[in-house]
Structures are given as structure tokens and as C-alpha cells.
Amino acid sequence: MRTLFLALAAGATTTAPTVAPHGTPAPAATPGAAATPHAAATPAATIPSVALPRFAATLAQMPMITGGDGWSGVTGTEAWHQLATATPDNRQSIRWNYAKGLIRTERGGEAMGVLEAMRLADPDLALVAPFQLARGAALTLLGRDAEAVESLSSAELVGNAEACAWRMRALAHSGAAPEAVGQIECARGAINARVPRDRVPFMLAAAGAAIDIGQPQPALQWLQLFSDRNPDANLLRGRALLAQKDLAGARLRFERAALTGSPEVKAGAKLGAIEVAIAGHSVSPPDAIKQLDALRFGWRGGAVERRALTIEYGLAKEAQDLRAELKSGATLLRYFKMGAQAGPMFAELQQTLNAVLAPESGVPLPQAAGLYWDFRELAPAGGDGDVLANRLADRLQAAGLYARAAELLSYQLTQRAQDVAQGPLSVRVAMLQILANRPDLALKALQTTEQPSYSEQMRWDRKRMEAVALHRLGKDEAAAAALDGVPDGAAVRAEIHWRTQDWGAFVTESEKSLPGAKTAMAAPQQAAVLRYAVALAMLNREDKLRGLHGRYATAFKGLPTAGAFDMLTASIDRIDPAKLDAAIGAIPEASPAGSIGDLLDAGG
């Protein structure tokens, strides 16, 4: 293989460098060259590339491949020898013969490598029908079905029997059974002309596609060409008999296939046995779903897993198992090409997700949140998806599940919201993180969504939330700095100073925001005045206490907090320590800074 690799690589773009004959004197050194510090490290000259003669026209003039006999070519040691001794004039022709031989022996990866080397040397080969056919065949062998079908679908190949055969095989492998069956009539001549051994993969693909579209009888007739002990054929015979409701016959064929088949055949046979049990009502839908899950645990990918998921999806809908329905349907959409089925299935899954998240669904809230998180790619796009997520977040927040709500909206913030729409969402995410006692994540949500296009009001909202997070992290100076220029920044700073018992700073920040003497004294206004009185008392500012009493005595008259006001604003020497605690306890809990003030203590 090393010889082959070197022959292909060297032939693609290079030729051997010219070497002076043995004994030829070296060129005289240029004066001063020896004194050059890096002279010894000078890299060798680049090997010159040689453009191979164009081969596209020559290949286009060759007879078209219309059957299996068109893949005659040299492989093995003889092919390596020919490639190693090829000249530029015949290298592409030798490569072509080698690629055909590799396709005949179903070595798709190696064939693709040779064809790619040919295309790099002559890009026009991609326009030539025989090259397109060979490339499509190699891609089919590699399981790259969509690319294979594209390469095999040029105008010149539409009616070509050999192209139809490979196209049918690729379509059947991709799960596009109706399209694959549509190619069988065109491919019949090319398949039948092959020797029995070479027909096998094409006949199996045709039979499988026919069974998939509900035509088991033709499939059984085609499968008569195979030995009764052939495990691949027995697997398909079992599926065909199952489609004809012959459960006993199907079970026997699946059991026989499982004895001698490949791992994939054994997995398919196990799936067939589960299908027989489902059809015979010998297993309940929940138990069948468990068995399908166990099967998929040991086998991933290909037609077997796709069929298992399709069956599980149908059972889950029948049993109204919302989690299983979402899991199987989402897996199908994520990892398999569903073709025309994708749209209707996606719409069904969106409806299921909406039903799960509805408050009246009966699904416990933590479970509903988990389902949304696991299958969030199924949520509707745009505004409908945002409304769905926000409603769920509202329910989580109302239930006190702040961390779950924050995680849900963080996904919306980073993956779905764009530009200025991130502003209000970032504030809510930060608030939820603070309520969940995660102020560091609140800061991260704000910092990662910073941008200059926010409105002034939005910037102020974000700064208030940033200040709360910084306070909760013990960074009060940074919190105070964040509030610079924010209209009610003084009230928030005063809240921070109240909690840290920095009485002097509290008096300074809150003095200007005290309510007017004739203002209606609701709970926040009462709290502002009473807190101010406590701070003055702590600072022994009796002069200001007298002034405060004279200013608000009338306003507090008749209020439940009137006694606390009189106690806190009395002369310091007249304050009764026994009653002081009760007076402070009577201060309303409503924060003068509103909801921001309440957040300063939230989650602690």
C-alpha cells in the first residue's frame, strides 16, 4: 500500500527532481556564500509540478458503462506496478482502469481516492458521464447516499441501466424506498446480466425497498434466487412474511437469520422478533418500547435503528407516552433523513411538546421542564417559541425553581435572542440567577450580552441588576460605581448601605430621596423615613432627629407605625431600650428601592 500511495501522490502533481550524475563536480561556490550565516539551512528547491495531459475528452469517447461487465479493471500488485511505472501520458488511463477494478470488487473507499486524484489532475472529468457513474458507485459503496444519487442523476445517466442499479441501491440504503422501487424496472437489465454473486447487494436492496412500501410478494419472488440458509435473505423473508401476517413463518425466518448472520443481521432479526410480538399482541406497548430501547442500546445507526425508532414512535403515540414519543421522534429527525415525512413529523412533535408544557397537561412541572430542555430544538421558531419558553419559565419561577428557569432562559438568551432583544431577557436571566443565589452567573449573563445598541432605559435596568449581583458577591464599592448615572441609583446605594450598616453613607444617599411631608405615606415611604431615623440615632444626630419629627409627625399620625416613629425620633436620652427593638421591628419590610431592593436579600 505504501508503494501505491507514493505512486498516486507523486503522479498527481509532481515529477522527480533532476539529480547530477555521480562524480559530476558541484557548481563553484558563489563568492561570499560561505560567510552567509544561514547558507547551510537554505531549503531545497520546490519540486516542479507537471500537468498531466487532459483525459476528460478521451474518457468521454470511450464506450459507456451500461452493465456490470463495464467495471473490468486491474487491481492488486499488477495495478501498483502499472501506477509506479506510468508515464504522464498514460497515468490517468491506468488510474481509470484501477478505479473500475476497485468498484468491481466493492472497495469504495480506495476507488473514491483514485477518482479524486484523477479529478484533481483534470477537473473537467466531473462533467463526463462515465466518471460521474464511477463516482456515484464509489459513493454508494461508502454509504454517502445523497452524494451518490446526485452524481448518478445527470441527464446522460437517467436512463442508463447501470446508473439506475446503483441509484436504486443508494436510495434503498438511505430509506427512500418508493424512489428506490421506481428505479427497479430501469435497473433490471443491468442486475440480471451480472453473475449471481454480483447480483446479491442489488437484489437485497430491491427486495428491502419493496417490503418497505408494502409489496412483500415481489420481494419473496426475488429472494427465491438466494439459498434457503442465506441469513441476509432470511431476514428479508421474515420481514416480507410479517407484512403478510404470517407471524409463525416470520418468527422462524428471524430466528434462522440470527443464528448465522452478521451483527447487523442479528440486530435486524432481534428487531423482527419484537415486531412479531407486537403484531401478535404478546407484548404490551410499554414493554415493547423498553425492548426497542434495549435493542438500540446495543445497535446504533443504519436501517435497523431507523426502523426501531419508527416503530417506537408509533407505539408511543398509541400509548400516549409523551416522553417516548418526543425521544424517538426527535432522534429520527436529528440523525436520519426523513424526506417528505420530516415536515408532518416535526409538526406533530411540536404539538406534543406544547401539550406537555401546558399547565393543564398533568405532567409534573420539573418533568415538563426536563422534557423541554431535552427536546428544545422542537420548540417553534420566532415569537411562538419565545412565548412557550417564557410561560414555562413563569411557572418555574412561581414554583421557586429559579435555577431551572434561569437555565431555560439562558438558552433562549444565547441561542435564539438577537441584538436588542437580548436586553430585557438578560435582565430577567440575571434576576433569576440572583434569586437562585448564583450572582456570578448573573454577572456573566449581563457581560456576555453587552452591546452599544441598547436604549438608555435598558442600560439602566442592566446596571441595577449588575449592582445587585456585585453586592451579593461582596463587592459593594463596585456595585456603587455601577450605579453612577442611573436615575434611582442613590436609592439602591442607600439599600446597600442599610444592609451593611454604613450609617453615614446611608444618611448621605437617602436624604435627598425622603418623601415630602404631605406625601401619602405608603409602606415604602414609611420605611424610608423610619430607616433614616434609625441611622440618625446611630450617629447621635439628635438635632436632625428633632427636625425629622417635626417634619413628619402629622404624616404619621394615625398610621400603624406612628408609635415606632415617635420612639425613633424621640430625644436619645428618652429612648427606652426595651421598646427600641419593637420599634425597629415595626419598620415596614417594603423596600424604598422597590423590587431591586428586595433582590439584595433574595436567595441568601
URKAFEN-V664854 format. One record per residue. RES is the residue in one letter. OMEGA is omega in whole degrees, 0 to 359 (* if undefined). NEAR is the number of other C-alpha atoms within 12 Angstrom. D_LAST is the distance of its C-alpha to the last C-alpha in whole Angstrom. Layout:
res->(RES:RES)
omega->(OMEGA:OMEGA)
near->(NEAR:NEAR)
d_last->(D_LAST:D_LAST)
//
This chain:
res->(M:R:T:L:F:L:A:L:A:A:G:A:T:T:T:A:P:T:V:A:P:H:G:T:P:A:P:A:A:T:P:G:A:A:A:T:P:H:A:A:A:T:P:A:A:T:I:P:S:V:A:L:P:R:F:A:A:T:L:A:Q:M:P:M:I:T:G:G:D:G:W:S:G:V:T:G:T:E:A:W:H:Q:L:A:T:A:T:P:D:N:R:Q:S:I:R:W:N:Y:A:K:G:L:I:R:T:E:R:G:G:E:A:M:G:V:L:E:A:M:R:L:A:D:P:D:L:A:L:V:A:P:F:Q:L:A:R:G:A:A:L:T:L:L:G:R:D:A:E:A:V:E:S:L:S:S:A:E:L:V:G:N:A:E:A:C:A:W:R:M:R:A:L:A:H:S:G:A:A:P:E:A:V:G:Q:I:E:C:A:R:G:A:I:N:A:R:V:P:R:D:R:V:P:F:M:L:A:A:A:G:A:A:I:D:I:G:Q:P:Q:P:A:L:Q:W:L:Q:L:F:S:D:R:N:P:D:A:N:L:L:R:G:R:A:L:L:A:Q:K:D:L:A:G:A:R:L:R:F:E:R:A:A:L:T:G:S:P:E:V:K:A:G:A:K:L:G:A:I:E:V:A:I:A:G:H:S:V:S:P:P:D:A:I:K:Q:L:D:A:L:R:F:G:W:R:G:G:A:V:E:R:R:A:L:T:I:E:Y:G:L:A:K:E:A:Q:D:L:R:A:E:L:K:S:G:A:T:L:L:R:Y:F:K:M:G:A:Q:A:G:P:M:F:A:E:L:Q:Q:T:L:N:A:V:L:A:P:E:S:G:V:P:L:P:Q:A:A:G:L:Y:W:D:F:R:E:L:A:P:A:G:G:D:G:D:V:L:A:N:R:L:A:D:R:L:Q:A:A:G:L:Y:A:R:A:A:E:L:L:S:Y:Q:L:T:Q:R:A:Q:D:V:A:Q:G:P:L:S:V:R:V:A:M:L:Q:I:L:A:N:R:P:D:L:A:L:K:A:L:Q:T:T:E:Q:P:S:Y:S:E:Q:M:R:W:D:R:K:R:M:E:A:V:A:L:H:R:L:G:K:D:E:A:A:A:A:A:L:D:G:V:P:D:G:A:A:V:R:A:E:I:H:W:R:T:Q:D:W:G:A:F:V:T:E:S:E:K:S:L:P:G:A:K:T:A:M:A:A:P:Q:Q:A:A:V:L:R:Y:A:V:A:L:A:M:L:N:R:E:D:K:L:R:G:L:H:G:R:Y:A:T:A:F:K:G:L:P:T:A:G:A:F:D:M:L:T:A:S:I:D:R:I:D:P:A:K:L:D:A:A:I:G:A:I:P:E:A:S:P:A:G:S:I:G:D:L:L:D:A:G:G)
omega->(179:179:180:181:180:180:179:184:182:183:185:189:189:171:185:178:178:181:179:179:180:178:178:181:177:177:179:181:175:181:178:182:182:181:180:187:187:184:183:184:181:183:178:179:179:179:182:178:181:177:178:176:180:184:186:181:179:180:180:180:180:178:181:176:181:181:182:180:179:183:178:181:184:175:175:186:181:179:179:180:180:179:182:183:183:173:177:184:184:185:181:178:179:177:181:179:179:179:179:178:178:178:179:180:175:175:189:182:180:179:180:178:179:180:179:176:177:183:178:179:182:184:182:177:180:181:188:186:179:178:178:179:180:180:178:178:180:179:176:179:179:182:177:196:183:178:180:181:179:181:184:188:176:184:182:184:185:182:180:186:180:176:178:181:180:179:177:182:180:180:179:180:181:181:179:187:181:179:179:179:179:180:189:182:179:185:189:183:181:180:183:181:180:172:186:182:183:179:193:185:180:180:178:179:180:180:179:180:179:178:183:181:175:177:185:185:176:180:180:178:179:183:175:179:182:176:178:181:182:185:179:179:180:177:179:176:178:179:179:178:176:178:178:178:175:188:181:179:179:181:180:180:178:180:179:179:182:183:189:185:175:177:179:178:179:177:177:178:177:177:178:178:177:179:178:180:178:181:180:179:178:177:179:178:178:179:178:178:178:179:178:177:179:177:182:176:181:180:182:171:175:184:183:181:180:179:179:180:179:178:181:179:179:179:182:177:180:181:183:175:189:180:180:179:179:183:182:180:180:179:177:182:182:195:183:177:186:177:183:180:188:183:179:180:179:179:178:181:176:177:178:179:177:180:179:186:179:181:183:184:184:177:179:186:178:179:178:178:178:179:178:182:182:186:184:178:178:181:179:177:174:186:181:178:178:178:180:181:181:178:178:178:177:180:179:180:180:179:180:179:188:182:179:179:180:179:179:183:175:176:177:184:187:187:187:181:181:171:187:178:178:185:182:180:178:178:181:178:179:179:180:178:177:178:178:180:177:184:178:178:175:177:181:179:179:184:183:179:180:176:186:188:179:174:181:180:180:178:178:178:180:180:178:181:177:180:179:181:180:177:180:176:179:181:186:178:178:178:179:179:180:184:178:178:178:188:181:182:181:181:180:177:178:177:180:180:177:182:179:179:173:192:180:179:180:180:181:185:188:186:184:184:177:182:177:183:182:179:175:189:174:185:180:179:176:181:181:182:183:177:179:179:179:181:178:179:179:180:182:179:184:179:180:177:178:179:180:179:180:184:190:183:180:183:183:184:179:179:178:182:182:180:179:179:180:180:186:182:179:176:185:182:179:182:178:181:182:181:185:181:179:180:179:179:180:179:181:180:180:182:175:179:177:185:179:178:179:181:183:179:187:175:183:*)
near->(16:12:20:27:20:20:30:37:25:30:36:33:25:21:22:17:14:10:10:10:8:7:7:9:9:11:8:10:12:11:9:10:13:13:11:13:10:10:14:11:9:11:9:10:9:12:15:15:18:18:23:28:23:23:32:28:21:21:29:22:14:17:14:25:30:31:32:37:22:27:33:19:25:25:31:21:15:18:31:26:23:28:37:26:21:24:24:28:19:22:36:38:31:34:44:41:33:40:43:37:32:32:39:31:25:27:26:29:23:31:36:35:29:41:41:29:31:40:29:24:31:27:21:21:29:29:24:30:34:38:46:41:48:52:46:42:49:43:37:40:32:26:29:26:32:28:24:36:39:25:34:42:30:24:16:24:32:26:24:31:31:43:48:43:50:52:52:49:48:41:42:41:41:35:38:33:32:26:27:37:37:23:38:40:21:26:35:30:23:31:36:26:21:25:17:16:19:23:30:26:29:43:40:38:40:48:45:46:38:37:35:30:25:22:25:28:24:25:36:31:21:32:36:21:23:26:16:19:23:26:32:37:39:42:47:45:47:44:47:38:32:38:28:22:21:20:28:22:25:34:34:27:38:40:30:30:35:30:22:22:24:16:19:26:31:28:37:43:40:39:44:45:37:38:38:34:26:28:26:20:14:15:20:20:29:25:21:34:36:23:28:40:26:21:30:28:15:19:25:25:26:26:34:32:33:33:35:39:42:34:33:43:37:28:33:30:26:17:19:19:26:37:33:35:36:45:34:37:43:37:33:33:30:21:19:29:23:26:20:15:18:20:16:15:28:29:21:26:37:30:22:33:40:33:25:33:39:23:21:12:16:14:22:19:29:27:20:37:38:25:32:43:29:22:33:31:27:32:35:25:19:16:15:16:26:26:20:33:41:30:25:39:38:27:26:31:29:16:16:21:25:32:30:33:40:41:34:41:43:36:27:35:32:23:19:25:24:20:20:21:26:36:35:30:36:43:41:37:47:47:46:41:41:39:36:30:27:28:36:29:31:40:35:27:37:38:23:18:31:26:20:13:16:21:18:17:18:26:31:24:32:38:38:45:48:47:44:51:47:34:39:36:24:19:20:28:21:22:32:33:22:29:31:22:17:26:19:27:34:33:36:41:42:40:44:43:30:35:24:22:20:24:29:23:26:33:36:22:28:36:25:18:26:32:26:19:21:16:18:17:29:23:25:27:33:36:35:40:46:45:42:46:45:40:36:35:31:23:21:21:24:24:18:26:33:24:20:36:31:19:23:33:30:20:27:31:22:14:22:19:30:27:25:35:43:37:34:44:42:31:23:25:13:16:22:18:14:11:18:25:16:18:29:29:20:26:34:26:23:23:31:37:33:22:23:35:34:25:34:39:26:24:22:17)
d_last->(68:68:71:70:67:69:72:69:67:70:72:69:70:71:75:76:76:80:81:84:86:86:88:88:87:84:84:85:82:81:82:79:77:77:75:72:69:67:71:70:67:68:67:70:71:69:71:73:72:74:74:76:78:77:77:76:79:81:78:78:82:82:82:79:77:78:78:77:80:78:76:79:78:78:75:75:77:79:76:75:78:79:76:76:80:79:81:79:81:81:77:75:78:77:74:74:77:74:71:73:74:70:70:73:71:68:66:64:62:65:66:64:63:67:67:64:66:69:67:66:70:71:68:71:71:68:70:73:73:74:71:68:70:69:66:65:66:64:61:62:62:59:57:56:58:57:58:61:62:62:64:66:66:69:72:74:72:72:75:75:75:74:71:70:70:67:66:66:64:61:61:61:58:56:56:58:61:62:63:64:67:68:69:71:74:74:73:76:79:77:75:79:80:78:79:77:75:74:73:71:67:69:70:67:65:67:67:63:63:66:64:61:62:64:67:68:72:72:70:72:75:74:72:76:76:74:75:74:72:70:66:65:68:67:63:64:67:65:62:66:67:63:64:67:65:67:64:67:68:65:63:66:66:62:63:66:64:61:64:65:63:61:57:56:59:58:54:56:58:55:54:57:57:54:56:59:56:55:58:59:56:56:52:50:48:44:46:48:45:44:47:47:43:45:48:46:44:47:48:47:49:52:54:53:49:50:52:49:46:49:50:46:45:48:47:44:45:47:45:42:40:37:36:39:40:38:38:41:42:39:41:44:43:41:44:47:50:50:52:53:51:48:48:48:46:43:43:43:40:38:39:38:35:35:36:33:30:32:30:33:33:32:30:27:24:23:27:27:25:26:29:29:27:30:33:31:34:36:34:36:36:36:34:35:33:30:30:30:27:25:26:24:21:21:22:19:16:18:17:14:15:13:14:17:18:17:19:22:22:22:25:26:25:27:30:31:30:32:32:31:30:27:26:24:23:21:19:18:17:15:13:13:12:9:8:9:6:10:10:14:15:14:17:19:20:20:23:25:26:27:30:33:34:31:31:30:28:26:26:24:22:21:21:18:16:17:16:12:12:14:12:8:11:12:15:16:20:20:17:20:23:21:22:25:28:25:27:24:22:23:21:18:19:19:16:14:17:16:13:14:17:20:22:25:23:22:25:27:24:24:28:29:27:28:30:33:35:36:33:32:29:27:23:22:25:25:22:23:26:24:22:25:26:24:24:28:28:26:28:31:32:35:37:34:33:36:36:33:35:38:36:34:36:38:35:33:36:35:31:29:28:31:31:28:29:32:31:29:31:34:36:34:36:36:33:32:30:30:29:26:23:24:25:22:20:22:21:20:16:17:17:20:18:18:16:15:13:11:10:9:6:6:4:0)
//
